[in-house]
Amino acid sequence: FKLTKPSPYPIRTYPSFEHTLTQTFLDPMSAILEALGHLREGEQIWLQMIIAPDVSGYWHEQGKNIIKKLIGAKVKAAGNILDGPSKVVSGVYETLTASLITPGESSTTKKKDDLPSLIQHMPPNERSIVEAIGMKIAKLGWQTKFRYAYIAKKDLYDSSRNAAVIGALQQFNSLDLNSFKSSGKVKTSADYFFVERRVNGRRRRLMWRYRVRSRHGTAPYILNTEELASIYHFPVITVKAP
């Protein structure tokens, strides 16, 4: 699985699964366990999450820049190799033209004020996006890979199992924020030439990656501690599953 938006956009987490009036908590693990509970002997479903501490911190700066763009604040542009020479040329030009200023005219001009922050005038849905991104980058983040596999004997293989698991994971999706989607790069299907050989090769690679907990395939993304705890935790006592 991969994310549909950059990592600073959060998925739905466990506070969203608690009813504000009745305080009833609908454990997101119940839908996943229900999908697993329908398996028969000879069928297996694997869900693997590989997490590693994020040492770069790049996603924090990325999140701050996204917030600045949403509220209309000025975002510092990334520097490039031409910045130095351009500043030198600009300084020389200002030095040469300084003597052309007429007497009484100030050599300094008042810069145009930046646009005021738009956060006070943002609609509620956009303001909630800004708040959600801010809350995500305030927590500890982990580089994450999330894999899924369905394995069964040929006479028992049921493609609806895939739909059940993917449907259970859609509860973490949000149209305004982030969502999980299947990665087209890692799949056990092929078209046109040497189909059977290529499919078997992909199956073997996928099995190897599961066994060694490899980070190959789709690039890792950042999930914070709250998001990880929402996806995988000990189910609450009200969850009934075989």
C-alpha positions in Angstrom: 0.0 0.0 0.0 1.0 3.6 -0.5 -0.4 7.0 0.4 -2.4 9.1 -2.0 -0.9 12.4 -0.7 2.4 13.5 0.8 3.2 12.1 4.3 2.3 15.2 6.3 -1.4 14.6 5.4 -2.7 12.2 8.1 -5.1 9.3 7.7 -8.1 8.8 10.0 -7.0 7.8 13.5 -8.7 6.3 16.5 -10.2 9.6 17.9 -12.3 9.7 14.8 -13.9 6.3 15.6 -15.3 7.5 18.9 -18.9 8.8 19.0 -18.9 12.3 20.5 -22.3 11.8 22.3 -22.4 8.2 23.4 -18.6 7.9 23.8 -18.9 4.5 22.0 -15.6 3.5 20.4 -15.9 1.6 17.2 -12.6 -0.3 17.1 -11.1 -0.2 13.5 -9.5 -3.5 14.2 -13.0 -5.2 14.2 -13.4 -4.8 10.4 -9.9 -6.2 9.8 -10.5 -9.2 12.1 -13.9 -9.8 10.5 -12.2 -10.1 7.1 -9.7 -12.6 8.6 -12.4 -14.5 10.4 -14.0 -15.7 7.2 -10.9 -17.6 6.0 -11.1 -21.3 5.6 -8.4 -23.9 6.1 -5.9 -23.6 3.3 -6.2 -19.8 3.0 -3.9 -17.2 4.5 -3.9 -13.4 4.7 -0.7 -11.6 5.7 -0.5 -8.0 6.8 3.0 -6.7 7.4 4.1 -3.3 8.7 7.8 -2.4 8.7 8.7 0.7 10.7 12.0 2.4 11.3 12.8 5.7 13.1 12.8 8.7 10.8 16.1 10.5 11.2 15.9 13.0 8.4 13.0 15.1 9.7 12.3 16.2 6.1 8.6 15.6 6.5 8.3 18.1 9.3 9.6 20.9 7.0 7.4 19.6 4.2 4.4 19.8 6.5 5.2 23.3 7.6 5.5 24.4 4.0 2.1 22.8 3.2 0.5 24.7 6.1 2.0 28.0 5.0 0.7 27.5 1.4 -2.8 26.7 2.7 -3.0 29.8 4.9 -1.4 32.1 2.4 1.9 32.6 4.2 5.2 33.1 2.4 7.1 29.9 1.7 10.9 30.2 1.4 11.9 28.9 -2.0 14.6 26.3 -2.2 18.0 27.7 -3.1 19.9 26.8 -6.2 23.4 27.1 -7.7 22.5 30.4 -9.4 21.5 32.3 -6.3 25.1 33.4 -5.5 25.9 35.0 -8.9 22.4 36.6 -9.1 22.9 38.3 -5.8 26.3 39.6 -6.9 24.8 41.1 -10.1 21.9 42.6 -8.1 24.3 44.2 -5.6 26.5 45.7 -8.4 23.4 47.1 -10.1 22.2 48.8 -6.9 25.6 50.3 -6.3 25.8 51.8 -9.8 22.3 53.2 -9.8 22.4 54.6 -6.3 23.9 57.9 -7.6 21.0 58.4 -10.0 18.6 59.0 -7.2 17.4 62.6 -7.2 18.0 64.8 -4.1 15.3 64.4 -1.5 14.3 61.0 -2.8 14.9 58.2 -0.4 17.1 55.4 -1.5 15.0 52.9 0.4 11.5 51.9 -0.8 8.9 50.5 1.4 8.3 46.9 0.5 4.8 45.8 -0.3 3.3 44.2 2.8 2.8 40.4 2.5 -0.7 39.2 2.2 -2.3 38.7 5.6 -2.8 35.1 6.8 -5.9 33.6 5.4 -6.5 31.2 8.3 -9.2 33.5 9.8 -11.1 33.5 6.5 -10.7 29.9 5.6 -13.8 27.6 5.3 -14.1 25.1 8.2 -13.0 22.1 6.0 -9.8 23.8 4.9 -9.0 25.0 8.5 -9.5 21.4 9.7 -6.9 20.2 7.2 -4.4 22.8 8.5 -5.0 21.6 12.1 -4.8 18.0 11.2 -1.4 18.4 9.4 -0.1 20.4 12.4 -1.2 17.7 14.8 0.5 15.0 12.7 3.9 16.7 12.4 3.8 17.4 16.2 4.1 13.7 16.9 7.0 11.3 16.4 7.1 9.9 12.9 8.3 6.5 11.6 9.3 5.4 8.1 6.6 2.8 7.2 6.0 0.1 4.6 2.6 -1.6 4.7 2.2 -4.9 2.7 -0.6 -7.3 2.1 -0.8 -10.8 0.6 -3.5 -13.3 0.1 -2.3 -16.9 -0.3 -4.6 -19.9 -1.0 -4.7 -23.2 -2.7 -6.0 -23.0 -6.3 -9.2 -24.8 -5.5 -9.9 -22.5 -2.5 -8.7 -19.2 -4.0 -11.4 -16.5 -3.6 -10.7 -13.0 -5.0 -13.4 -11.5 -2.7 -10.9 -11.9 0.2 -8.9 -9.1 -1.4 -11.9 -6.8 -1.6 -12.7 -7.5 2.1 -9.3 -6.6 3.4 -8.9 -3.5 1.2 -12.5 -2.5 2.2 -11.5 -2.8 5.9 -8.5 -0.5 5.3 -10.7 2.1 3.6 -12.0 3.1 7.0 -8.7 5.0 7.6 -9.2 7.0 4.3 -10.2 10.6 4.2 -11.1 12.5 1.1 -9.7 15.8 2.5 -6.6 14.3 4.1 -4.8 11.0 3.2 -5.7 7.5 2.1 -4.3 4.1 1.4 -4.2 2.8 -2.1 -2.7 -0.3 -3.8 0.7 0.3 -5.4 0.7 -0.6 -9.0 4.5 -1.3 -8.9 4.1 -4.4 -6.7 1.5 -6.8 -7.9 1.2 -10.4 -8.9 -0.1 -9.9 -12.5 1.5 -9.2 -15.9 0.4 -8.6 -19.5 1.5 -9.4 -23.0 4.8 -11.3 -23.0 5.9 -14.3 -20.9 3.0 -13.8 -18.5 3.4 -17.0 -16.4 7.1 -16.6 -16.0 6.9 -13.0 -15.0 4.0 -13.6 -12.6 5.8 -16.4 -10.9 8.9 -14.2 -10.6 6.9 -11.4 -8.9 5.4 -13.9 -6.5 8.8 -15.2 -5.5 10.1 -11.7 -5.0 7.1 -10.8 -2.9 7.5 -13.9 -0.7 11.2 -13.1 -0.3 10.5 -9.5 0.7 8.0 -10.7 3.3 10.4 -13.2 4.8 13.4 -10.9 5.2 11.2 -7.8 6.0 12.7 -6.0 3.0 12.1 -2.3 2.4 12.2 -2.8 -1.4 9.3 -2.0 -3.6 7.2 1.1 -3.0 9.1 3.9 -1.2 8.5 4.2 2.5 6.3 7.0 3.9 5.8 8.6 7.3 3.1 7.5 9.7 3.2 9.0 13.3 2.7 7.1 16.5 -1.1 7.8 16.6 -1.6 6.5 13.0 0.4 3.3 13.7 -1.6 2.7 16.9 -4.8 3.1 15.0 -3.9 0.5 12.4 -2.4 -2.1 14.8 -3.2 -2.5 18.5 -4.8 -5.0 20.9 -8.5 -5.0 20.1 -10.9 -3.6 22.7 -13.0 -6.1 24.7 -16.1 -5.4 22.7 -14.5 -6.8 19.5 -15.8 -10.3 18.8 -13.8 -12.4 16.4 -12.9 -16.1 16.2 
